[in-house]
Amino acid sequence: MKHLTFSDKSLLIDDETADTLVEYAALLVNHDKADSVDVHAFGADGDEVEATLLLSAGAPIMVESTHTSLNEPANEKALEHMRREIRRLTAANRAQPDDGPDTSYTEHFES
């Protein structure tokens, strides 16, 4: 479990979601985008909470390790969303093969 600091709030969240949040937030900033993600966590008082995090350049987050006996909250839906968006954002940077020159506009000159 990891301790997530977001704005002035502290949450306990599962390791995988915490690490994915940081990766996704960094990609969003690099692509000049923003998104919101709903996560299940434990608040500072130990109660289970659902938090909506706005990930953008103006919303710094910090994740640090912690030791607790609480069971990690499940965040499959949030993880699925972030992983899908991470793939989409990283795929946009990959070079695509060229289909060759477009000669359709010169066809009428040849006749």
Beta strands, then each sheet from edge to edge (+ up, - down):
strand 1: 2-6
strand 2: 9-13
strand 3: 35-42
strand 4: 48-55
strand 5: 61-65
sheet 1: 2+ 1- 5+
sheet 2: 3+ 4-
end
